[in-house]
Structures are given as C-alpha cells and as structure tokens.
Amino acid sequence: MNTLKQVNRDDEMMATLEAEGGVLASVQKHNFTSVDDVVRFVMSLAGKFVGLGKLTIRNKTQGWRIVMSMAVKRPSLSLAGVGMPMPAALPHDGRQYVIPW
C-alpha cells in the first residue's frame, strides 16, 4: 500500500473499486486514518470477487489521488473436502500461458 500519503480523520476520502466490467464498491466518507484503512474498507464493501481490479482513492480535502491495481485469486480447491489440493495447472500449453487462479 502507499503509506507516503497522509490521511487525517477529518479528511473527506473518496474511493472506487472497479472490476468485472463495473463498479463493485464506491465510498465517500471521513474517519479513515490511513490509506490501508480505506483499502480494507472498500474491499469489505466489494464482497467476494476474483480477478483484477482498479482501486482509485482520492483525498478530496488534501487534493491528492492514487490509483492501484488489485489482484484477488480464488481460494484453492480441495478433493472431496479431505484437504488434498487439486493438481496444479500446467503453466504453458504450447499456445498460451495459463494464469492459475
């Protein structure tokens, strides 16, 4: 996270998480103490999503903005609930690379 940006409790913070072709969460409020607090709050609002997203955070009071990419992978699956991990996907099938989410 970007800890170089200062956040005060009375700053008006605006944040938007975009993923899956739309806005998953948007917030405009006070009482954050850090950029990390904003990120955690927005991710909790977004619910469960898998994939890539773009998080834009703006401190309206101080006039700065940061944009960051978010990557959320799906939880690993197990075989028949016995805790055995699924076999890993091959990283390359000859024509394209596979991202094992």
TITORTI-352246 format. One record per residue: residue number from 1; chain; x, y, z of N, C-alpha, C in turn. Coordinates in steps of 0.02 Angstrom, whole numbers. Each point is the difference from the previous one (the first is absolute). Layout:
BEGIN
+-----+--------+--------+--------+--------+--------+--------+--------+--------+--------+--------+
: num : chaine :    n_x :    n_y :    n_z :   ca_x :   ca_y :   ca_z :    c_x :    c_y :    c_z :
+-----+--------+--------+--------+--------+--------+--------+--------+--------+--------+--------+
: NUM :      A :      X :      Y :      Z :      X :      Y :      Z :      X :      Y :      Z :
...
+-----+--------+--------+--------+--------+--------+--------+--------+--------+--------+--------+
END
This chain:
BEGIN
+-----+--------+--------+--------+--------+--------+--------+--------+--------+--------+--------+
: num : chaine :    n_x :    n_y :    n_z :   ca_x :   ca_y :   ca_z :    c_x :    c_y :    c_z :
+-----+--------+--------+--------+--------+--------+--------+--------+--------+--------+--------+
:   1 :      A :     42 :    -59 :      0 :    -42 :     59 :      0 :     44 :     62 :      0 :
:   2 :      A :    -30 :     55 :    -16 :     37 :     63 :     -3 :     -5 :     35 :     68 :
:   3 :      A :     52 :     -3 :     39 :     -1 :     31 :     66 :     30 :     70 :     -1 :
:   4 :      A :     21 :     24 :    -59 :     29 :     67 :     -4 :    -53 :     54 :      2 :
:   5 :      A :    -61 :    -16 :    -17 :    -55 :     48 :      1 :    -28 :      3 :     71 :
:   6 :      A :     -9 :     61 :     25 :    -26 :     10 :     67 :    -77 :      3 :     -2 :
:   7 :      A :    -30 :    -29 :     50 :    -73 :      1 :      6 :    -16 :     22 :     71 :
:   8 :      A :    -42 :     51 :      7 :    -23 :     23 :     65 :    -73 :    -20 :      8 :
:   9 :      A :    -22 :    -10 :     62 :    -68 :    -22 :     13 :    -54 :     44 :    -32 :
:  10 :      A :     13 :     65 :     -3 :    -51 :     46 :    -27 :      5 :     10 :    -75 :
:  11 :      A :     47 :    -35 :    -34 :      5 :      4 :    -73 :    -58 :    -36 :    -32 :
:  12 :      A :    -27 :     29 :    -53 :    -53 :    -33 :    -38 :     33 :    -46 :    -52 :
:  13 :      A :     -9 :    -65 :      9 :     30 :    -50 :    -44 :    -53 :    -27 :    -48 :
:  14 :      A :     21 :    -10 :    -62 :    -43 :    -29 :    -51 :     38 :    -59 :    -30 :
:  15 :      A :    -34 :    -56 :     -8 :     34 :    -59 :    -27 :    -49 :    -40 :    -43 :
:  16 :      A :     26 :    -28 :    -54 :    -40 :    -41 :    -45 :     40 :    -61 :    -21 :
:  17 :      A :    -30 :    -59 :      4 :     30 :    -62 :    -24 :    -38 :    -22 :    -62 :
:  18 :      A :     37 :     -5 :    -56 :    -29 :    -22 :    -63 :     29 :    -67 :    -18 :
:  19 :      A :    -44 :    -46 :    -19 :     21 :    -67 :    -22 :    -58 :    -33 :    -35 :
:  20 :      A :     15 :    -51 :    -38 :    -52 :    -39 :    -34 :    -46 :     44 :    -42 :
:  21 :      A :     28 :     53 :    -29 :    -39 :     43 :    -45 :    -44 :     51 :     34 :
:  22 :      A :      6 :     10 :     64 :    -42 :     49 :     34 :     29 :     21 :     68 :
:  23 :      A :    -37 :     40 :     35 :     19 :     24 :     66 :    -26 :    -49 :     52 :
:  24 :      A :     47 :    -29 :     39 :    -19 :    -47 :     53 :    -13 :     35 :     66 :
:  25 :      A :     35 :     55 :     12 :     -9 :     37 :     63 :     20 :     73 :    -11 :
:  26 :      A :    -36 :     44 :     33 :     15 :     71 :     -2 :    -17 :     30 :     68 :
:  27 :      A :     43 :     43 :     25 :    -10 :     29 :     66 :     24 :     72 :      1 :
:  28 :      A :    -33 :     41 :     40 :     21 :     69 :     12 :    -15 :     14 :     73 :
:  29 :      A :     53 :      3 :     42 :    -11 :     10 :     71 :     63 :     24 :     35 :
:  30 :      A :     -7 :     16 :     64 :     54 :     23 :     44 :     19 :    -58 :     46 :
:  31 :      A :     44 :     15 :     48 :     20 :    -45 :     54 :     47 :    -56 :    -20 :
:  32 :      A :     38 :      8 :    -53 :     53 :    -47 :    -16 :     65 :     28 :     29 :
:  33 :      A :     45 :    -44 :     20 :     64 :     24 :     27 :     59 :    -16 :    -45 :
:  34 :      A :    -11 :    -41 :    -53 :     54 :    -17 :    -45 :    -29 :    -24 :    -66 :
:  35 :      A :     43 :     -4 :    -51 :    -20 :    -27 :    -64 :    -19 :    -74 :      8 :
:  36 :      A :     36 :    -35 :     42 :    -16 :    -71 :     13 :    -71 :     -8 :     28 :
:  37 :      A :    -21 :     46 :     43 :    -69 :     -3 :     26 :    -51 :      6 :    -56 :
:  38 :      A :     14 :     45 :    -47 :    -45 :     10 :    -57 :     -4 :    -64 :    -42 :
:  39 :      A :     59 :    -29 :    -14 :      2 :    -61 :    -40 :    -39 :    -56 :     33 :
:  40 :      A :     11 :    -11 :     64 :    -36 :    -53 :     36 :    -75 :     11 :     -1 :
:  41 :      A :    -21 :     63 :     10 :    -72 :     16 :      1 :    -32 :    -13 :    -69 :
:  42 :      A :     33 :     22 :    -53 :    -28 :     -9 :    -67 :     -2 :    -74 :    -18 :
:  43 :      A :     51 :    -37 :     17 :      1 :    -72 :    -15 :    -56 :    -36 :     39 :
:  44 :      A :    -14 :     22 :     61 :    -55 :    -31 :     37 :    -68 :     16 :    -31 :
:  45 :      A :     -7 :     59 :    -29 :    -62 :     18 :    -34 :    -10 :    -38 :    -65 :
:  46 :      A :     56 :    -14 :    -33 :     -3 :    -31 :    -67 :    -25 :    -72 :      3 :
:  47 :      A :      6 :    -32 :     56 :    -20 :    -70 :      4 :     53 :    -44 :    -32 :
:  48 :      A :    -19 :    -60 :    -17 :     48 :    -47 :    -28 :      1 :      7 :    -76 :
:  49 :      A :     58 :     17 :    -27 :      9 :     -1 :    -72 :     68 :    -30 :    -13 :
:  50 :      A :      8 :    -25 :    -61 :     63 :    -32 :    -20 :     23 :     33 :    -63 :
:  51 :      A :     63 :     19 :     -3 :     28 :     28 :    -61 :     37 :     64 :     14 :
:  52 :      A :      4 :     41 :    -52 :     36 :     63 :      4 :    -49 :     57 :      8 :
:  53 :      A :     22 :     50 :     38 :    -42 :     59 :     10 :     43 :     62 :      5 :
:  54 :      A :    -33 :     58 :     -4 :     35 :     64 :      6 :    -32 :     38 :     58 :
:  55 :      A :     41 :     19 :     48 :    -23 :     38 :     58 :     26 :     72 :     -6 :
:  56 :      A :    -46 :     47 :      0 :     17 :     71 :     -2 :    -19 :     30 :     67 :
:  57 :      A :     49 :     32 :     33 :    -12 :     32 :     64 :     17 :     74 :     -8 :
:  58 :      A :    -46 :     43 :     21 :     11 :     73 :     -4 :    -12 :     31 :     67 :
:  59 :      A :     48 :     41 :     22 :     -8 :     39 :     61 :    -24 :     69 :    -24 :
:  60 :      A :    -66 :     10 :      4 :    -30 :     63 :    -24 :     24 :     60 :     39 :
:  61 :      A :     13 :     -9 :     64 :     22 :     55 :     43 :     70 :     24 :    -18 :
:  62 :      A :     46 :    -47 :     -9 :     70 :     18 :    -15 :     15 :      7 :    -74 :
:  63 :      A :    -43 :    -30 :    -42 :      7 :      8 :    -72 :     45 :    -51 :    -35 :
:  64 :      A :     13 :    -57 :     30 :     41 :    -50 :    -34 :    -42 :    -61 :    -19 :
:  65 :      A :     27 :    -40 :    -46 :    -35 :    -60 :    -24 :     52 :    -53 :    -14 :
:  66 :      A :    -17 :    -62 :     15 :     42 :    -56 :    -18 :    -43 :    -53 :    -34 :
:  67 :      A :     30 :    -35 :    -46 :    -34 :    -54 :    -36 :     44 :    -62 :      7 :
:  68 :      A :    -30 :    -56 :     20 :     39 :    -61 :      7 :    -39 :    -59 :    -28 :
:  69 :      A :     38 :    -49 :    -23 :    -30 :    -61 :    -26 :     -9 :    -49 :     58 :
:  70 :      A :    -54 :    -37 :     -3 :    -14 :    -51 :     51 :     -6 :    -67 :    -36 :
:  71 :      A :     29 :    -51 :     28 :     -6 :    -68 :    -27 :    -23 :    -45 :     57 :
:  72 :      A :    -56 :    -33 :    -11 :    -28 :    -45 :     50 :     -7 :    -69 :    -31 :
:  73 :      A :     33 :    -49 :     30 :     -5 :    -68 :    -28 :    -53 :    -39 :     37 :
:  74 :      A :    -28 :    -48 :    -35 :    -51 :    -41 :     32 :     32 :    -47 :     50 :
:  75 :      A :    -36 :    -21 :     50 :     29 :    -46 :     49 :     15 :    -67 :    -33 :
:  76 :      A :     51 :    -33 :     26 :     19 :    -66 :    -28 :    -55 :    -51 :     16 :
:  77 :      A :     -9 :    -45 :    -47 :    -51 :    -51 :      8 :     31 :    -63 :     30 :
:  78 :      A :    -40 :    -41 :     31 :     24 :    -63 :     27 :    -42 :    -57 :    -29 :
:  79 :      A :     29 :    -60 :     -1 :    -35 :    -58 :    -26 :    -46 :    -29 :     53 :
:  80 :      A :    -64 :     -2 :    -15 :    -51 :    -31 :     43 :      3 :     24 :     72 :
:  81 :      A :     24 :     61 :     12 :      0 :     28 :     66 :     49 :    -33 :     48 :
:  82 :      A :     48 :    -38 :    -25 :     47 :    -35 :     45 :     66 :     38 :      6 :
:  83 :      A :      2 :     60 :    -27 :     60 :     41 :      9 :     55 :    -14 :    -50 :
:  84 :      A :    -13 :    -42 :    -49 :     51 :    -14 :    -51 :     -5 :     53 :    -55 :
:  85 :      A :     54 :     35 :    -15 :     -4 :     53 :    -51 :    -11 :    -29 :    -69 :
:  86 :      A :    -32 :     40 :    -42 :    -11 :    -19 :    -70 :     68 :      3 :    -35 :
:  87 :      A :     10 :    -40 :    -52 :     62 :      3 :    -38 :      8 :     69 :    -32 :
:  88 :      A :     60 :     25 :     -1 :     14 :     66 :    -28 :     -8 :     -1 :    -76 :
:  89 :      A :    -23 :     55 :    -28 :     -7 :      6 :    -72 :     70 :      7 :    -31 :
:  90 :      A :      6 :    -25 :    -60 :     63 :      8 :    -35 :     10 :     73 :    -17 :
:  91 :      A :     60 :     27 :     10 :     10 :     72 :    -11 :     -2 :     19 :    -74 :
:  92 :      A :      8 :    -48 :    -46 :      1 :     17 :    -70 :    -25 :    -59 :    -40 :
:  93 :      A :    -47 :     10 :    -45 :    -27 :    -56 :    -37 :     23 :     -1 :    -73 :
:  94 :      A :     49 :     40 :    -19 :     26 :      1 :    -67 :    -22 :     60 :    -41 :
:  95 :      A :    -58 :     29 :     17 :    -24 :     57 :    -38 :     -8 :     62 :     43 :
:  96 :      A :    -20 :     -9 :     62 :    -11 :     58 :     43 :     19 :    -17 :     71 :
:  97 :      A :     13 :     51 :     39 :     16 :    -10 :     71 :    -65 :     -2 :     39 :
:  98 :      A :      0 :    -40 :     52 :    -58 :     -9 :     42 :     16 :     31 :     68 :
:  99 :      A :    -43 :     43 :     25 :      9 :     28 :     67 :    -40 :    -43 :     48 :
: 100 :      A :     34 :    -36 :     44 :    -36 :    -45 :     47 :    -31 :     39 :     57 :
: 101 :      A :    -61 :     23 :     -9 :    -35 :     36 :     53 :    -26 :    -50 :     47 :
+-----+--------+--------+--------+--------+--------+--------+--------+--------+--------+--------+
END
